[in-house]
Amino acid sequence: MHALVVIDVQNDFCPGGALAVAGGDAIVPRINAMMVDFDAVILTQDWHPADHSSFAPSHPGRTPFDVIDMPYGPQVLWPAHCIQGSPGADFHPGLDQSADLIIRKGFRRGIDSYSAFFENDHATPTGLDGYLRSRGITALTMVGLALDFCVNFSAVDAAGLGYDVTVVQEATRAIDLDGSLTAARAGMTQAGVTLA
């Protein structure tokens, strides 16, 4: 069984959003076209409380893209984005949302969650692994936003959990913060992820 995992194709990550990824909306038609080729489709959704600890405004004197130390390791501070129930947290209106499962992540105030599988402590699960195993899914194709953060972390974690993982790069876009794209590609390749 093979699932398509669509990472965070939300308004705030598309042009005009609070944390826009250049060309983020351009991948939507490609993703929609891919959905029919899979046994299951999973969507992930960033779903932050308004005072989330990864938001720069939660840290007086800090600005977006500063890096601070959190109990679970280094944390990039982001502009406030994908706030629960806000239009920015909604999926892009062009995205086919007829998925088998929607996984919400980043809803715990004190810890960020890039991966579809674990919070950034790399220990607290989202429940996705259990769902996939109960469905007999062993292969994953990942697409969405952003290639160098949430897609990257999700793909590396999936490979570490034993899934056969492919990332379709033409159906992703990257932030590319201080070389993050090159580092992400190298890390995914080293983890055994196929970059298609």
C-alpha positions as CSV (number, residue, x, y, z in Angstrom):
1,M,0.0,0.0,0.0
2,H,1.3,3.4,-1.0
3,A,0.1,6.8,0.5
4,L,0.5,10.4,-0.7
5,V,1.4,12.7,2.2
6,V,0.6,16.3,1.4
7,I,2.5,18.6,3.8
8,D,1.0,21.9,5.0
9,V,-0.4,23.3,1.7
10,Q,-2.0,26.2,3.7
11,N,-2.8,29.8,2.9
12,D,-0.1,31.2,5.3
13,F,2.6,29.2,3.3
14,C,1.3,30.5,0.0
15,P,1.9,33.9,-1.6
16,G,0.2,36.6,0.4
17,G,0.4,34.5,3.6
18,A,2.2,35.2,6.9
19,L,5.1,32.8,6.1
20,A,4.9,32.6,2.3
21,V,7.0,30.2,0.3
22,A,7.7,31.6,-3.1
23,G,5.6,29.7,-5.6
24,G,3.9,27.7,-2.9
25,D,0.5,27.9,-4.7
26,A,1.9,26.7,-8.0
27,I,2.2,23.1,-6.8
28,V,-1.5,22.7,-6.0
29,P,-2.6,21.5,-9.5
30,R,0.3,18.9,-9.6
31,I,-0.6,17.6,-6.2
32,N,-4.3,17.3,-7.0
33,A,-3.5,15.3,-10.2
34,M,-1.3,12.9,-8.2
35,M,-3.9,12.0,-5.6
36,V,-5.7,9.5,-7.8
37,D,-2.6,7.3,-8.1
38,F,-2.4,6.4,-4.4
39,D,-4.2,4.0,-2.0
40,A,-4.5,6.7,0.6
41,V,-4.1,10.5,0.8
42,I,-3.0,12.2,4.1
43,L,-3.0,16.0,4.6
44,T,-1.0,17.7,7.3
45,Q,-2.0,21.0,8.8
46,D,0.1,23.4,10.9
47,W,-2.3,24.3,13.7
48,H,-0.7,26.7,16.2
49,P,-2.2,28.5,19.2
50,A,-1.8,32.3,18.9
51,D,0.9,32.5,21.5
52,H,3.0,29.5,20.2
53,S,6.5,29.4,21.5
54,S,8.0,29.2,18.0
55,F,6.5,32.7,17.1
56,A,8.9,35.6,17.3
57,P,6.2,37.9,18.9
58,S,6.2,35.4,21.9
59,H,9.8,36.4,22.7
60,P,10.2,40.2,23.3
61,G,13.2,41.6,21.6
62,R,13.4,38.8,19.1
63,T,12.7,39.0,15.4
64,P,11.5,36.4,12.8
65,F,14.2,33.9,11.8
66,D,16.3,34.4,15.0
67,V,17.3,31.1,16.5
68,I,16.9,30.4,20.2
69,D,17.6,27.4,22.4
70,M,14.5,25.5,23.5
71,P,14.5,22.5,25.9
72,Y,14.3,20.2,22.8
73,G,17.1,22.0,20.8
74,P,17.6,25.0,18.5
75,Q,14.3,26.7,17.3
76,V,13.9,29.1,14.5
77,L,11.5,31.9,15.5
78,W,8.8,32.4,12.8
79,P,6.3,35.1,12.1
80,A,3.0,34.2,13.6
81,H,1.3,31.8,11.2
82,C,-1.3,29.1,10.8
83,I,-3.1,30.2,13.9
84,Q,-5.9,27.8,14.8
85,G,-9.2,28.6,13.1
86,S,-7.7,31.5,11.1
87,P,-7.9,31.9,7.4
88,G,-4.2,31.5,7.2
89,A,-4.4,28.0,8.7
90,D,-7.0,26.9,6.1
91,F,-5.8,24.7,3.3
92,H,-5.2,26.5,-0.1
93,P,-8.7,26.8,-1.6
94,G,-7.5,25.0,-4.8
95,L,-6.3,21.9,-2.9
96,D,-8.4,18.8,-3.2
97,Q,-9.2,18.1,0.5
98,S,-10.9,14.8,0.0
99,A,-8.3,13.0,2.1
100,D,-8.4,9.8,4.1
101,L,-6.8,11.6,7.1
102,I,-5.9,15.1,8.3
103,I,-3.0,15.3,10.8
104,R,-2.8,18.6,12.8
105,K,0.6,19.5,14.2
106,G,2.2,22.2,16.2
107,F,-0.8,22.6,18.5
108,R,1.2,22.2,21.7
109,R,2.1,25.7,22.9
110,G,5.6,24.8,24.1
111,I,7.0,22.8,21.2
112,D,7.1,23.2,17.5
113,S,6.3,20.3,15.1
114,Y,7.9,20.3,11.6
115,S,7.5,16.5,11.1
116,A,4.2,14.8,10.3
117,F,5.4,12.0,12.6
118,F,6.9,13.7,15.7
119,E,7.1,17.0,17.5
120,N,10.5,18.7,17.4
121,D,11.6,16.8,20.5
122,H,11.7,13.8,18.1
123,A,9.9,11.7,20.7
124,T,6.2,12.9,21.0
125,P,4.3,11.2,18.2
126,T,1.5,12.7,16.1
127,G,-0.3,9.4,15.6
128,L,0.5,9.2,11.9
129,D,2.8,6.2,12.2
130,G,0.1,4.1,13.9
131,Y,-2.5,5.0,11.3
132,L,-0.3,4.1,8.4
133,R,0.7,0.7,10.0
134,S,-3.0,-0.1,10.8
135,R,-3.7,0.5,7.1
136,G,-0.8,-1.7,5.9
137,I,0.9,1.3,4.2
138,T,4.6,0.8,3.7
139,A,5.5,3.3,1.0
140,L,5.1,7.1,1.2
141,T,5.4,9.8,-1.5
142,M,5.7,13.3,0.0
143,V,4.9,16.7,-1.5
144,G,4.0,20.1,-0.1
145,L,5.5,23.0,1.9
146,A,8.2,23.6,2.6
147,L,10.8,21.2,1.1
148,D,13.6,22.2,3.5
149,F,11.6,22.2,6.7
150,C,8.4,20.2,7.2
151,V,8.7,18.0,4.1
152,N,12.3,17.3,5.0
153,F,11.7,16.5,8.6
154,S,8.7,14.3,7.7
155,A,10.6,12.4,5.0
156,V,13.6,11.7,7.3
157,D,11.4,10.6,10.2
158,A,9.4,8.3,7.8
159,A,12.6,6.7,6.5
160,G,13.8,6.2,10.1
161,L,10.6,4.4,10.9
162,G,11.2,2.0,8.0
163,Y,8.9,3.4,5.3
164,D,10.0,3.5,1.6
165,V,10.0,7.3,1.1
166,T,10.0,9.4,-2.1
167,V,9.9,13.2,-2.3
168,V,8.6,14.6,-5.6
169,Q,10.5,17.8,-5.8
170,E,8.5,19.4,-8.5
171,A,5.5,19.2,-6.2
172,T,7.3,21.1,-3.4
173,R,8.8,24.5,-2.8
174,A,11.5,25.6,-0.3
175,I,12.1,28.5,2.0
176,D,15.9,28.2,1.6
177,L,17.0,29.9,4.8
178,D,20.8,30.2,5.1
179,G,21.5,27.1,3.0
180,S,18.7,25.0,4.4
181,L,17.7,23.6,1.0
182,T,21.1,22.2,0.3
183,A,21.4,20.8,3.8
184,A,17.9,19.3,3.6
185,R,18.5,17.5,0.3
186,A,21.8,16.1,1.6
187,G,20.1,14.9,4.9
188,M,17.2,13.3,3.1
189,T,19.5,11.5,0.7
190,Q,21.7,10.2,3.6
191,A,18.5,9.0,5.4
192,G,17.6,6.9,2.3
193,V,14.9,9.1,0.9
194,T,14.5,9.1,-2.9
195,L,14.4,12.6,-4.3
196,A,12.4,12.3,-7.5
